[in-house]
Amino acid sequence: MQLAELVRPQHRRGARPDTGPSAESAAEAPAQAPPGANGPAEERRKDADGMAVAAFVLGLVGLLVMNMLLGPTAVVLAALALRRGTARRGRALLGLALGVADLVVLAVLVTANGTVAWSFGG
């Protein structure tokens, strides 16, 4: 597939595509996003920011419940956010630390009483 085929605009059903030299020259010109549209780098950064927040929240919740599942998930999301260059670097680092803390709590629970569940009371 050539670049011109990838750039060519898609037409709605029933609409007649333009044919002629102007349509061909427009298809060969690189497509530009309208002003204010998000580029791929900005979308990737927004995704990384969301991952940083998700890692923080999952790490925090994982201290109380389901640390076997939420701890590793927080670690992975935080690592991905840091790799993608998030603007919320501190939150991603906190998510990473909380995810590791979740795994430490899990290890302590397993070695202390041989279970992966919290027990409140006797």
N, C-alpha and C positions, 0 to 999 in steps of 0.2 A: 504494500500500500504506500502510495506516495504522499508527501506532505500536503500537496494541494487537495487531495481527497480528504485528509484529516481536518483541514482548515475550512473546507467548504461548508457554509451554513446549511442546517437542516431546515426543510420547509414543512409547514403544516399540511395536513391532508386537504386537498382541494385548492391549495394556493399554487399559483403558477410560478415556477422558478424563472428568474431572469436568464435570458440567453443572449449572448452577444459579447462583444469585446470587454465591456465594463465588468461583467460578471466574472470573466476569466482573470482579468487583472486583479480584481478584488479577492479572488480565491488564492491567487499567488502571493498576495501581500500577507504578512504575518498578522494574525488576529490580535487585537489589543483589547484589554478589558476596559470597560467604561470607568470614568473617574469614580473613586470611592469603592470600587470592587476589591474584594480581598484577593490577594495573590496567593500562590501556593505556600510561600514562606510564612505569610501571616496566618494562614489556616493551620499550618503545622505548629506554629508557636501557640496558637489558641488551644490546639489539641494538647500540647505539652503542658500548658497552664492548667487545663482541666485534669490532666493526669496527676499533676502535683497536688491539687486540692483533693482529688479522690484518694491518693496515697495517704495523705494526712488524715482524712476522715476514717478510712479503713483501718489504719494503724491505731488510731485512738479508740475506735469501737472494738477492735481486736483485743485490746487489753482486757476487756470485760467478757466478751462472748466470742466464740468460734475463732480462737486465736490460731488454730491449726490451718484454717483456710484464709483468714483475713491477713495474717502476718506475711506469708509469702506473696500474696497479691499486692500488698502495700509496698513490699520491697521491689517487686518487678515494675510496678507503675512509677515509683519514685526514680528508679534507674532509667526507665524510658524517658521520663520527663527531663531528667538532668542531661541525658544524651541528646535530646532534641533542642536543648537550649531554652528552657522555660524562663520566663521573667520572674516567676515565683520560686526562685532557687531555695530560699529559706524554708518555704513550706514543703518543697520536695525533700530537702534534707531532714526535716522533722518527720515526714512520712517514712523515710528510710530508717531513721532511728527508732520510730515507734514500731515499724514492722519487725526490726531486729529484736526489740524489747518483747514483742508478742512471742517470738520464737524462744526467747530466754525464759519467759513465763511458762511456756509449754514444756520446755526441758525441765524446769524446776518442778512442775506438777507431776511429770512422769517419774522423775527420780524420787520425789518425796513420798508419794503414795501410790504410784503405779497406775494412775488414771490420767485421762486428758480432760477431765471435767472438774469444774469448780464444785465445791460442796459447802453450802452455808448451813451451819448447825451440826448437830451430832447425829 
